[in-house]
Amino acid sequence: MINRDHLISVIMSVYNDEKNIDKSIKSIMSQTYKNLELHILDDGSDDKTWKIINKYKTEYQNIFIYKNKNNLGLTKSLNYLVNQTNGEIIARHDSDDLSHPERIEKQLNIMTKYNLDFCTTRAQIIQNNKITPKFSYYIPKKIVVKYKNPFIHGTLMIKKRVIINVGMYDENFYYSQDYKLMTDLLKINSKYKILRTPYYKLNFENNISTKFKEEQKYYALCVKKKLIPHS
């Protein structure tokens, strides 16, 4: 069962997302599992994002906030956040997504029960309520990963020592850094599970994947072909 001694460190990088950041933070602070901390990095926003997350810092002692002077991108921002965490287990969350109230508790329960290196869940797409991944969920992940990322990055819960030992996020990958990380984790035969129940609501509107589709394709191709991307 759940070891209540585990401190879960949730990391979130945000850039110009004043529209969604408030609900996103609330979904973490409303978790049934309470032994957690939230680390939020404003990656050089020029909207009201910084003002919003500052409000939460004054309300909660377990929220830590940071700010990049310039927009450095998700990869470097996540690596910075990993190094700021205090917990043995790190959970990801994207600023435009939502977590089910029991998400952290359910994932930690499974990780503890099976001594997993990492755990993810399926997700429900906010715009159409469809579940993802759909059919590929039932296919061995070492097959699926040759063609696409079979894991929902925002649902990742991982032991801190595991992500550090694998080299964290590869900073050669400005995009598709999650695909590269998960590929690296499978290469070292990490022990994992994907929860069938969608404990996460995923935004597919005006996000990185839709705004930078071609860039994502290029970096994903580099993962598949084991190439170092051109800067």
FIROBA-937154 format. One record per residue (C-alpha): residue number from 1; residue in one letter; chain; y, x, z. Coordinates in Angstrom, 3 decimals. Layout:
BEGIN
{NUM, 'a', 'A', {Y, X, Z}}
...
//
This chain:
BEGIN
{1, 'm', 'A', {0.000, 0.000, 0.000}}
{2, 'i', 'A', {3.657, 0.923, -0.030}}
{3, 'n', 'A', {4.678, 3.916, 2.022}}
{4, 'r', 'A', {8.002, 2.825, 3.479}}
{5, 'd', 'A', {8.925, 6.441, 4.117}}
{6, 'h', 'A', {9.481, 7.007, 0.395}}
{7, 'l', 'A', {13.154, 7.256, -0.504}}
{8, 'i', 'A', {13.615, 6.061, -4.088}}
{9, 's', 'A', {16.518, 7.643, -5.964}}
{10, 'v', 'A', {17.761, 5.415, -8.789}}
{11, 'i', 'A', {19.792, 7.226, -11.458}}
{12, 'm', 'A', {22.174, 5.560, -13.895}}
{13, 's', 'A', {24.516, 7.100, -16.449}}
{14, 'v', 'A', {27.217, 4.815, -17.806}}
{15, 'y', 'A', {29.794, 5.110, -20.573}}
{16, 'n', 'A', {32.426, 2.432, -21.279}}
{17, 'd', 'A', {30.309, -0.437, -20.009}}
{18, 'e', 'A', {32.715, -2.495, -17.935}}
{19, 'k', 'A', {31.062, -5.620, -19.353}}
{20, 'n', 'A', {27.612, -4.985, -17.865}}
{21, 'i', 'A', {27.846, -2.399, -15.088}}
{22, 'd', 'A', {28.616, -4.908, -12.323}}
{23, 'k', 'A', {25.463, -7.000, -12.893}}
{24, 's', 'A', {23.384, -3.870, -13.406}}
{25, 'i', 'A', {24.376, -2.404, -10.039}}
{26, 'k', 'A', {23.795, -5.739, -8.295}}
{27, 's', 'A', {20.254, -5.897, -9.678}}
{28, 'i', 'A', {19.479, -2.575, -7.971}}
{29, 'm', 'A', {21.207, -3.381, -4.696}}
{30, 's', 'A', {19.304, -6.691, -4.551}}
{31, 'q', 'A', {15.879, -5.058, -4.629}}
{32, 't', 'A', {13.276, -6.196, -2.093}}
{33, 'y', 'A', {12.566, -2.519, -1.414}}
{34, 'k', 'A', {15.490, -1.261, 0.663}}
{35, 'n', 'A', {14.812, 2.448, 1.179}}
{36, 'l', 'A', {16.679, 3.514, -1.926}}
{37, 'e', 'A', {19.820, 5.264, -3.065}}
{38, 'l', 'A', {21.738, 4.764, -6.302}}
{39, 'h', 'A', {23.373, 7.673, -8.141}}
{40, 'i', 'A', {25.825, 6.584, -10.852}}
{41, 'l', 'A', {27.508, 8.983, -13.262}}
{42, 'd', 'A', {30.490, 7.798, -15.292}}
{43, 'd', 'A', {30.148, 9.837, -18.475}}
{44, 'g', 'A', {33.853, 10.062, -19.340}}
{45, 's', 'A', {34.624, 6.338, -19.678}}
{46, 'd', 'A', {38.132, 5.237, -20.619}}
{47, 'd', 'A', {37.717, 1.547, -19.721}}
{48, 'k', 'A', {37.406, -0.044, -16.242}}
{49, 't', 'A', {33.925, 1.352, -15.554}}
{50, 'w', 'A', {35.093, 3.947, -13.033}}
{51, 'k', 'A', {37.162, 1.371, -11.122}}
{52, 'i', 'A', {34.161, -0.962, -10.864}}
{53, 'i', 'A', {31.700, 1.633, -9.573}}
{54, 'n', 'A', {34.306, 2.909, -7.096}}
{55, 'k', 'A', {34.373, -0.572, -5.593}}
{56, 'y', 'A', {30.648, -0.380, -4.897}}
{57, 'k', 'A', {30.910, 3.060, -3.336}}
{58, 't', 'A', {33.159, 1.630, -0.622}}
{59, 'e', 'A', {30.723, -1.246, 0.022}}
{60, 'y', 'A', {27.451, 0.697, 0.187}}
{61, 'q', 'A', {26.678, 3.972, 1.935}}
{62, 'n', 'A', {23.657, 4.555, -0.317}}
{63, 'i', 'A', {25.640, 4.587, -3.569}}
{64, 'f', 'A', {26.837, 7.967, -4.842}}
{65, 'i', 'A', {29.201, 8.238, -7.785}}
{66, 'y', 'A', {30.175, 11.092, -10.097}}
{67, 'k', 'A', {32.417, 11.430, -13.138}}
{68, 'n', 'A', {32.376, 13.679, -16.205}}
{69, 'k', 'A', {35.831, 14.605, -17.489}}
{70, 'n', 'A', {34.495, 14.343, -21.027}}
{71, 'n', 'A', {31.643, 12.373, -22.559}}
{72, 'l', 'A', {28.644, 14.733, -22.408}}
{73, 'g', 'A', {25.964, 12.274, -23.493}}
{74, 'l', 'A', {22.960, 10.764, -21.774}}
{75, 't', 'A', {20.680, 13.809, -21.769}}
{76, 'k', 'A', {22.926, 16.187, -19.828}}
{77, 's', 'A', {24.127, 13.372, -17.592}}
{78, 'l', 'A', {20.588, 12.425, -16.556}}
{79, 'n', 'A', {19.658, 16.031, -15.832}}
{80, 'y', 'A', {22.734, 16.318, -13.636}}
{81, 'l', 'A', {21.756, 13.157, -11.778}}
{82, 'v', 'A', {18.168, 14.313, -11.226}}
{83, 'n', 'A', {19.562, 17.370, -9.439}}
{84, 'q', 'A', {21.700, 15.199, -7.143}}
{85, 't', 'A', {18.857, 13.017, -5.868}}
{86, 'n', 'A', {17.425, 13.172, -2.355}}
{87, 'g', 'A', {14.238, 11.166, -2.861}}
{88, 'e', 'A', {10.747, 12.322, -3.773}}
{89, 'i', 'A', {10.621, 9.611, -6.435}}
{90, 'i', 'A', {13.227, 8.931, -9.121}}
{91, 'a', 'A', {13.736, 5.601, -10.889}}
{92, 'r', 'A', {15.746, 5.129, -14.066}}
{93, 'h', 'A', {18.061, 2.249, -14.833}}
{94, 'd', 'A', {20.401, 1.672, -17.773}}
{95, 's', 'A', {23.878, 0.315, -17.188}}
{96, 'd', 'A', {23.479, -2.638, -19.571}}
{97, 'd', 'A', {20.053, -3.738, -18.291}}
{98, 'l', 'A', {18.781, -5.661, -15.277}}
{99, 's', 'A', {15.876, -5.060, -12.892}}
{100, 'h', 'A', {13.764, -7.828, -11.404}}
{101, 'p', 'A', {14.281, -7.939, -7.599}}
{102, 'e', 'A', {10.694, -6.773, -7.000}}
{103, 'r', 'A', {10.675, -4.055, -9.659}}
{104, 'i', 'A', {10.985, -1.033, -7.337}}
{105, 'e', 'A', {8.540, -2.442, -4.801}}
{106, 'k', 'A', {5.887, -3.278, -7.424}}
{107, 'q', 'A', {6.120, 0.102, -9.133}}
{108, 'l', 'A', {6.063, 2.068, -5.897}}
{109, 'n', 'A', {3.062, 0.071, -4.728}}
{110, 'i', 'A', {1.124, 1.022, -7.882}}
{111, 'm', 'A', {2.254, 4.658, -7.781}}
{112, 't', 'A', {1.141, 4.976, -4.164}}
{113, 'k', 'A', {-2.161, 3.146, -4.650}}
{114, 'y', 'A', {-3.261, 5.271, -7.623}}
{115, 'n', 'A', {-1.315, 8.459, -6.833}}
{116, 'l', 'A', {0.465, 8.294, -10.184}}
{117, 'd', 'A', {2.853, 10.849, -11.645}}
{118, 'f', 'A', {4.933, 8.095, -13.217}}
{119, 'c', 'A', {4.979, 4.378, -13.863}}
{120, 't', 'A', {6.830, 2.075, -16.270}}
{121, 't', 'A', {6.805, -1.663, -16.937}}
{122, 'r', 'A', {7.120, -3.933, -19.900}}
{123, 'a', 'A', {10.493, -5.600, -20.415}}
{124, 'q', 'A', {11.971, -8.896, -21.509}}
{125, 'i', 'A', {14.646, -8.643, -24.193}}
{126, 'i', 'A', {17.803, -10.382, -22.969}}
{127, 'q', 'A', {18.836, -11.689, -26.398}}
{128, 'n', 'A', {15.592, -13.504, -27.310}}
{129, 'n', 'A', {13.349, -13.434, -24.192}}
{130, 'k', 'A', {10.581, -11.642, -26.117}}
{131, 'i', 'A', {8.345, -9.199, -24.266}}
{132, 't', 'A', {8.259, -5.534, -25.303}}
{133, 'p', 'A', {6.123, -3.610, -25.994}}
{134, 'k', 'A', {4.021, -6.382, -27.485}}
{135, 'f', 'A', {0.857, -5.432, -29.381}}
{136, 's', 'A', {1.241, -1.690, -28.850}}
{137, 'y', 'A', {0.876, -2.278, -25.102}}
{138, 'y', 'A', {-2.865, -2.639, -25.671}}
{139, 'i', 'A', {-3.245, 0.555, -27.756}}
{140, 'p', 'A', {-3.904, 3.960, -26.113}}
{141, 'k', 'A', {-0.533, 5.571, -25.550}}
{142, 'k', 'A', {-1.554, 8.975, -26.932}}
{143, 'i', 'A', {-1.991, 7.184, -30.270}}
{144, 'v', 'A', {1.191, 5.098, -30.075}}
{145, 'v', 'A', {3.360, 8.079, -29.073}}
{146, 'k', 'A', {2.642, 9.733, -32.439}}
{147, 'y', 'A', {4.650, 6.944, -34.069}}
{148, 'k', 'A', {7.097, 5.709, -31.440}}
{149, 'n', 'A', {7.937, 5.798, -27.746}}
{150, 'p', 'A', {5.476, 3.417, -26.017}}
{151, 'f', 'A', {7.460, 3.393, -22.757}}
{152, 'i', 'A', {10.637, 1.515, -21.739}}
{153, 'h', 'A', {12.885, 4.332, -20.527}}
{154, 'g', 'A', {14.956, 2.178, -18.170}}
{155, 't', 'A', {11.800, 1.221, -16.238}}
{156, 'l', 'A', {10.649, 4.781, -15.592}}
{157, 'm', 'A', {9.694, 5.669, -12.020}}
{158, 'i', 'A', {8.564, 9.269, -11.656}}
{159, 'k', 'A', {7.850, 11.842, -8.982}}
{160, 'k', 'A', {10.774, 14.249, -8.807}}
{161, 'r', 'A', {8.544, 17.321, -8.835}}
{162, 'v', 'A', {6.830, 16.061, -12.003}}
{163, 'i', 'A', {10.035, 15.629, -14.027}}
{164, 'i', 'A', {11.290, 19.012, -12.805}}
{165, 'n', 'A', {8.012, 20.763, -13.613}}
{166, 'v', 'A', {7.979, 19.359, -17.156}}
{167, 'g', 'A', {11.470, 20.788, -17.752}}
{168, 'm', 'A', {13.422, 17.549, -17.233}}
{169, 'y', 'A', {15.201, 16.097, -20.279}}
{170, 'd', 'A', {15.289, 18.514, -23.209}}
{171, 'e', 'A', {19.005, 19.131, -23.824}}
{172, 'n', 'A', {18.318, 19.924, -27.474}}
{173, 'f', 'A', {17.852, 16.167, -27.854}}
{174, 'y', 'A', {21.210, 14.393, -27.699}}
{175, 'y', 'A', {19.362, 11.213, -28.712}}
{176, 's', 'A', {15.712, 10.170, -28.228}}
{177, 'q', 'A', {15.645, 12.275, -25.069}}
{178, 'd', 'A', {13.369, 9.657, -23.495}}
{179, 'y', 'A', {10.856, 9.912, -26.351}}
{180, 'k', 'A', {10.805, 13.695, -25.968}}
{181, 'l', 'A', {10.342, 13.465, -22.188}}
{182, 'm', 'A', {7.480, 10.986, -22.418}}
{183, 't', 'A', {5.787, 13.071, -25.103}}
{184, 'd', 'A', {6.067, 16.118, -22.840}}
{185, 'l', 'A', {4.609, 14.159, -19.920}}
{186, 'l', 'A', {1.614, 13.011, -21.965}}
{187, 'k', 'A', {0.990, 16.573, -23.163}}
{188, 'i', 'A', {0.407, 17.725, -19.590}}
{189, 'n', 'A', {-1.931, 14.769, -18.966}}
{190, 's', 'A', {0.303, 13.062, -16.439}}
{191, 'k', 'A', {-1.318, 10.210, -14.556}}
{192, 'y', 'A', {0.486, 6.924, -15.231}}
{193, 'k', 'A', {0.335, 3.166, -15.620}}
{194, 'i', 'A', {2.445, 0.596, -17.464}}
{195, 'l', 'A', {2.758, -2.672, -15.576}}
{196, 'r', 'A', {1.920, -5.662, -17.746}}
{197, 't', 'A', {4.454, -7.902, -16.021}}
{198, 'p', 'A', {8.017, -7.426, -17.364}}
{199, 'y', 'A', {10.026, -6.388, -14.306}}
{200, 'y', 'A', {13.038, -5.430, -16.413}}
{201, 'k', 'A', {15.528, -7.170, -18.695}}
{202, 'l', 'A', {16.455, -5.048, -21.687}}
{203, 'n', 'A', {19.713, -5.323, -23.634}}
{204, 'f', 'A', {19.375, -4.932, -27.420}}
{205, 'e', 'A', {22.990, -5.701, -28.282}}
{206, 'n', 'A', {25.612, -3.024, -28.946}}
{207, 'n', 'A', {23.609, -0.316, -27.162}}
{208, 'i', 'A', {22.852, 3.313, -28.068}}
{209, 's', 'A', {19.816, 2.374, -30.144}}
{210, 't', 'A', {21.763, -0.097, -32.285}}
{211, 'k', 'A', {25.037, 1.829, -32.556}}
{212, 'f', 'A', {23.430, 5.164, -33.414}}
{213, 'k', 'A', {20.332, 4.027, -35.293}}
{214, 'e', 'A', {20.282, 6.838, -37.855}}
{215, 'e', 'A', {20.861, 9.537, -35.242}}
{216, 'q', 'A', {18.052, 8.078, -33.156}}
{217, 'k', 'A', {15.731, 8.163, -36.168}}
{218, 'y', 'A', {16.499, 11.824, -36.834}}
{219, 'y', 'A', {15.910, 12.937, -33.258}}
{220, 'a', 'A', {12.754, 10.810, -33.016}}
{221, 'l', 'A', {11.481, 12.481, -36.183}}
{222, 'c', 'A', {12.067, 15.856, -34.542}}
{223, 'v', 'A', {9.922, 14.744, -31.606}}
{224, 'k', 'A', {7.108, 13.673, -33.937}}
{225, 'k', 'A', {7.242, 16.853, -35.999}}
{226, 'k', 'A', {7.814, 19.095, -32.973}}
{227, 'l', 'A', {11.112, 20.405, -34.353}}
{228, 'i', 'A', {14.276, 21.551, -32.585}}
{229, 'p', 'A', {17.122, 19.246, -33.737}}
{230, 'h', 'A', {20.167, 20.639, -35.520}}
{231, 's', 'A', {23.227, 20.381, -33.287}}
//
